[in-house]
Amino acid sequence: MPAPPANSILRLFYGPIISPVTPRLAKYLPHALICIDNGTISWIEEDIKHEGELSKVLEAKDIVGCEVTRLRHGQFLMPGFIDTHTHAPQFPNLGRGGQYELLDWLDKLTFPTEAKFGNSKYATKVYRSVVKRLLDCGTTTCCYYSSAHVVGSRILADIVHASGQRAFIGLCNMDRHVPDTYLKGITHDDSLNDARESIEYTLSLKSPLIRPILTPRFAISCSGPLLQGLGDITSEYPEHALRIPVQTHLAENRNEIDFTASLFPDHESYTHIYESHGLLGPATILAHGCYLTEKELKLIKESGAGVSHCPTSNFHLNSGIAKVGEWLDAGVKVGLGTDVSGGFSPSMLTAIQHASIAAKVIAMQTPPVPAKSNGANGHTNGTNGHTNGHVNEETNGHDNNGETNGHTTNGHTNGHTNGINGHSESPLANKPLSIPSLLYLATLGGAQLVAIEDQTGSLEPGKAFDALLVDLRPETGNPNLWWDEHEEGEAGVDKDPGHELQDFLEKFFFCGDDRNIAEVYVQGRMVAGKNGQAV
Ligand SMILES: Nc1nc2[nH]cnc2c(=O)[nH]1
């Protein structure tokens, strides 16, 4: 192994690393050494069991005098969260509006608030705290809707740029069915010009982290000519990667779907409206999708677009429950979104918790499939199609449904068992989501959805170090995380470090908060977290 170039800035961490692999699998590496060179992961040694081995590895790689950050018991590294759907100008409304359904909620609460973002002083104040809050929550990549104002979207782009977050910034396009106090007589041509201006401003920042995204709000608030004009813009910037990505809302709420159908009577489905206006492509984020038909799912899959699952919002606005397992089985790209302020929390941890509950609700409402050969204990392991007595025994013990749950061995791919290749692709539909599935949705799935999986979404050589240093120890001050030192010496307690790491991730997902996010890195730069600094 040649020595690193003289001008490289190396950073080394030794300790536990968790990283997603597929919707079913995660890697748990209790004793890993990760090397970051100028913000990019250059290599990972997956299993270095003791200090002696560590010195030998560093020597073999010609690394001398470089400090190694040793993680403490209770700490681990994981990829940063990717929030694939949120509305920056709706943060002032967080926690309000749960009495409404979507269309009333837009009229009564959301449009009046967004209308204020033509005021640059107000936009600056709110957007500063939005970006800081999201970074402290561990969101290293965020897909933002701004308001319909060019000035506001520029301010958002500037603040994100200064903060070091990776992001997609979209001016929200609309030309109808929005109060004139907000739209102020805007025509589809005005809205298209605003979209171009916002794209050009974002591109002018020349940041490798920030990209523009076209943002037709939804088919109700965009006329046919506006949708078509935006579809045309996707390919107007050939020097900018392949095409400008797109984000919009889709099939979120029953009344919204009916109204949309009445506005576009010639279209066979809601998804078809976007497709026929050139808006469905490999980097199109379709938020919600609670009521997608099989045909629409097929269209989405064929186009390479994907869905942002926003369960907190789907519950809060009484919208519906999305069938994420079915989408994953169909090979559709899926990420998670907080959807502030339809969703009442900016934290992806809340989105993870609600994604888990939503999948369990679907599973509980699905009639049980008769077990085929369940042996003496009454369990079949429908989820992962491979047997690993040790792990099944452990996980069936604390899962609510030994027959069908997804919360079992598939997660236990770790540094010292090589389960990765041994799993069959058993269906995920109508089952609870496992911890690896939740991890995937919040990280790698989001990266694939926005077509940046070659840059981020997992901790792998060649990708940016977009990561969280999670700390579950009592000194972080989160009393919800139970930490029993005595357990460590108790007989009968599973001390396998891979299993312990899966337990840690599960505890973080369900009981953690930003007190447990010690450091947040984007492209190797610490940008937030309890130990760090945000904007
Ligand atoms: N959740 C949600 N759905 C929408 N559909 C159109 N606009 C919105 C919005 O702001 N939030």
The ligand as an SDF file (V2000), in Angstrom:
LIG
                    3D

 11 12  0  0  0  0  0  0  0  0999 V2000
  -47.6240   17.3670    3.1060 N   0  0  0  0  0  0  0  0  0  0  0  0
  -47.7740   18.2920    2.1630 C   0  0  0  0  0  0  0  0  0  0  0  0
  -48.4450   17.9970    1.0590 N   0  0  0  0  0  0  0  0  0  0  0  0
  -48.5830   18.9430    0.1070 C   0  0  0  0  0  0  0  0  0  0  0  0
  -49.1890   18.9010   -1.0850 N   0  0  0  0  0  0  0  0  0  0  0  0
  -49.0180   20.1160   -1.6480 C   0  0  0  0  0  0  0  0  0  0  0  0
  -48.3340   20.9260   -0.8470 N   0  0  0  0  0  0  0  0  0  0  0  0
  -48.0450   20.2250    0.2550 C   0  0  0  0  0  0  0  0  0  0  0  0
  -47.3240   20.5290    1.4430 C   0  0  0  0  0  0  0  0  0  0  0  0
  -46.8250   21.6220    1.6630 O   0  0  0  0  0  0  0  0  0  0  0  0
  -47.2230   19.5290    2.3550 N   0  0  0  0  0  0  0  0  0  0  0  0
  1  2  1  0
  2  3  2  0
  2 11  1  0
  3  4  1  0
  4  5  1  0
  4  8  2  0
  5  6  1  0
  6  7  2  0
  7  8  1  0
  8  9  1  0
  9 10  2  0
  9 11  1  0
M  END
$$$$
